[in-house]
Amino acid sequence: MTEGTRGRSLTGTTLAAVYVGTVVGAGFASGQEVLQFFVLHGVRGLGALAVATAALAWFGYLLMAAGQRLRATSYGPVFAYVSGPVLGRVVDGAVSLFLFGGCAAMFAGAGATVREQYGLPFAVGLVFMAAFTVGTVLLGIAGVVSSLKAVVPVLLVGVLGISIGTLVLNGVELGRYAAREPPVRHWFVAGVTYGS
């Protein structure tokens, strides 16, 4: 049970949705990353994907177990526990900067999408996304969990739908990537690197 969910316990499915939404859906997995870490390794890229999935699951488990052990209500105490008090503050500051950068990119992306797809002013998308974000945050952890629980299934269906549609319409042309050298040469190291 977590504070902020008003006495309700989080199910495994909800927790998985929150984790996938924050780790993958928050811009962590771009098409370029998928190409660089997995596709360029050919069939072995599936092994790299399995290694990355296992690493992300293990790291997530370790952080959540530490949070539960500490009865932490925020990530700050977990960072201090894992990294020490001084480095924990540095990591906390770095995470805050990355969150700010991600938030700015998300607002800009919403503005650009609204302008390009609907012909509306950039500011409309920016203000809409800012209002949605502020509303979600003001609802506390329960609001964040609820929004991710709603968005992640849409994200997964969208990604799978686009992927299947692209494969059906265009087929698989992995041969055009065969001449490219992956930045991380061994598939296992690529999976560990991505997961890290």
C-alpha positions as CSV (number, residue, x, y, z in Angstrom):
1,M,0.0,0.0,0.0
2,T,1.3,3.5,-0.8
3,E,0.5,6.8,0.6
4,G,-1.4,9.0,-1.8
5,T,-3.5,6.2,-3.2
6,R,-5.9,6.8,-0.3
7,G,-5.7,3.3,1.2
8,R,-6.0,1.4,-2.1
9,S,-3.3,-1.1,-2.9
10,L,-1.6,-1.0,-6.3
11,T,-2.2,-4.1,-8.3
12,G,0.7,-5.7,-10.3
13,T,-1.0,-4.6,-13.6
14,T,-1.2,-1.0,-12.3
15,L,2.4,-1.0,-11.1
16,A,3.5,-2.4,-14.5
17,A,1.6,0.3,-16.3
18,V,3.2,3.0,-14.2
19,Y,6.7,1.5,-14.7
20,V,6.2,1.1,-18.5
21,G,4.7,4.6,-18.8
22,T,7.5,6.3,-17.0
23,V,10.4,4.2,-18.4
24,V,9.4,3.5,-21.9
25,G,6.5,5.9,-22.6
26,A,8.3,9.0,-21.3
27,G,10.5,9.2,-24.4
28,F,13.0,6.6,-23.2
29,A,12.5,4.3,-26.2
30,S,12.7,6.1,-29.5
31,G,12.8,4.5,-32.9
32,Q,16.5,5.5,-33.2
33,E,17.3,3.7,-29.9
34,V,15.5,0.6,-31.1
35,L,17.5,0.6,-34.3
36,Q,20.8,1.2,-32.7
37,F,20.5,-1.2,-29.8
38,F,18.4,-4.0,-31.3
39,V,17.7,-4.0,-35.1
40,L,21.3,-3.6,-36.2
41,H,22.1,-6.9,-34.4
42,G,19.6,-8.8,-36.6
43,V,18.1,-11.9,-34.9
44,R,20.5,-11.5,-32.0
45,G,18.8,-8.2,-31.3
46,L,15.9,-10.3,-29.8
47,G,18.5,-11.6,-27.3
48,A,19.6,-8.0,-26.6
49,L,15.9,-7.0,-26.1
50,A,15.5,-9.9,-23.6
51,V,18.6,-8.8,-21.7
52,A,17.5,-5.1,-21.6
53,T,14.0,-6.2,-20.4
54,A,15.5,-8.3,-17.7
55,A,17.9,-5.5,-16.6
56,L,15.0,-2.9,-16.5
57,A,12.8,-5.3,-14.5
58,W,15.7,-6.1,-12.1
59,F,16.7,-2.4,-11.6
60,G,13.0,-1.4,-11.1
61,Y,12.6,-4.2,-8.6
62,L,15.7,-3.2,-6.6
63,L,14.6,0.5,-6.5
64,M,11.0,-0.4,-5.5
65,A,12.2,-2.8,-2.8
66,A,14.5,-0.2,-1.4
67,G,11.6,2.3,-1.4
68,Q,9.4,-0.2,0.4
69,R,12.2,-1.0,2.9
70,L,12.7,2.7,3.7
71,R,9.0,3.4,3.6
72,A,9.9,6.3,1.3
73,T,7.3,8.7,0.2
74,S,9.5,10.2,-2.5
75,Y,12.6,9.1,-4.5
76,G,15.0,11.3,-2.6
77,P,15.6,8.9,0.4
78,V,16.0,6.0,-2.1
79,F,18.7,7.9,-4.0
80,A,20.5,8.7,-0.7
81,Y,20.2,5.0,0.4
82,V,21.5,3.7,-2.9
83,S,24.1,6.3,-3.7
84,G,25.0,7.8,-0.3
85,P,24.0,11.2,1.1
86,V,26.3,13.4,-1.1
87,L,26.0,11.5,-4.4
88,G,22.3,11.0,-3.6
89,R,21.8,14.8,-3.7
90,V,23.7,15.0,-7.0
91,V,21.6,12.2,-8.5
92,D,18.4,14.0,-7.2
93,G,19.5,17.2,-8.8
94,A,20.3,15.4,-12.1
95,V,16.9,13.7,-12.1
96,S,15.2,17.1,-11.5
97,L,17.1,18.6,-14.5
98,F,16.2,15.6,-16.7
99,L,12.5,15.9,-15.6
100,F,12.5,19.6,-16.4
101,G,14.0,18.9,-19.8
102,G,11.6,16.1,-20.5
103,C,8.7,18.3,-19.5
104,A,9.9,21.1,-21.8
105,A,10.2,18.6,-24.6
106,M,6.8,17.2,-23.9
107,F,5.2,20.7,-24.0
108,A,7.0,21.6,-27.2
109,G,6.0,18.3,-28.8
110,A,2.4,18.9,-27.9
111,G,2.6,22.4,-29.4
112,A,4.3,21.2,-32.6
113,T,1.8,18.3,-33.0
114,V,-1.2,20.6,-32.6
115,R,0.3,23.0,-35.1
116,E,1.3,20.4,-37.7
117,Q,-1.7,18.1,-37.5
118,Y,-4.5,20.5,-36.8
119,G,-3.2,23.9,-38.0
120,L,-3.8,25.5,-34.6
121,P,-1.3,27.8,-32.9
122,F,1.7,26.3,-31.2
123,A,0.5,27.8,-27.9
124,V,-2.7,25.9,-27.9
125,G,-1.0,22.5,-27.7
126,L,1.5,23.9,-25.2
127,V,-1.2,25.3,-22.9
128,F,-3.3,22.1,-23.2
129,M,-0.4,19.9,-22.2
130,A,0.7,22.2,-19.4
131,A,-2.9,22.3,-18.0
132,F,-3.2,18.5,-18.2
133,T,0.2,18.1,-16.5
134,V,-0.6,20.5,-13.7
135,G,-4.0,18.9,-13.2
136,T,-2.4,15.4,-13.0
137,V,0.2,16.6,-10.5
138,L,-2.3,18.4,-8.3
139,L,-4.2,15.1,-7.9
140,G,-1.0,13.7,-6.3
141,I,0.3,10.2,-6.8
142,A,-3.2,8.8,-7.3
143,G,-3.6,11.2,-10.3
144,V,-0.3,10.2,-11.8
145,V,-1.0,6.5,-11.4
146,S,-4.5,6.9,-12.8
147,S,-3.3,8.9,-15.8
148,L,-0.6,6.4,-16.6
149,K,-3.0,3.5,-16.1
150,A,-5.2,5.0,-18.7
151,V,-2.5,6.1,-21.2
152,V,-0.2,3.1,-21.3
153,P,-2.8,0.7,-22.9
154,V,-3.4,3.3,-25.6
155,L,0.3,3.7,-26.0
156,L,0.8,-0.1,-26.4
157,V,-2.1,-0.5,-28.8
158,G,-0.9,2.4,-30.8
159,V,2.7,1.1,-31.1
160,L,1.6,-2.5,-31.9
161,G,-1.0,-1.2,-34.4
162,I,1.5,1.0,-36.2
163,S,4.2,-1.7,-36.1
164,I,1.9,-4.4,-37.5
165,G,0.4,-2.0,-40.1
166,T,3.9,-1.0,-41.2
167,L,5.1,-4.6,-41.5
168,V,2.0,-5.7,-43.4
169,L,2.2,-2.7,-45.9
170,N,5.9,-2.5,-46.3
171,G,7.3,-5.9,-45.3
172,V,10.5,-6.4,-43.4
173,E,13.6,-4.9,-45.0
174,L,16.3,-5.7,-42.5
175,G,18.8,-6.1,-45.3
176,R,19.1,-2.4,-45.7
177,Y,20.5,-2.1,-42.2
178,A,22.9,-5.1,-42.6
179,A,25.8,-2.8,-43.8
180,R,25.5,-0.5,-40.8
181,E,27.7,-1.2,-37.8
182,P,25.9,-1.1,-34.4
183,P,27.4,1.4,-32.0
184,V,27.7,-1.4,-29.4
185,R,29.1,-4.4,-31.2
186,H,28.1,-7.3,-29.1
187,W,24.4,-8.0,-28.7
188,F,24.6,-8.9,-25.0
189,V,26.5,-5.7,-24.1
190,A,24.0,-3.7,-26.2
191,G,21.2,-5.2,-24.0
192,V,23.0,-4.4,-20.8
193,T,23.9,-0.9,-22.0
194,Y,20.3,-0.1,-22.9
195,G,19.0,-1.5,-19.6
196,S,21.5,0.5,-17.7
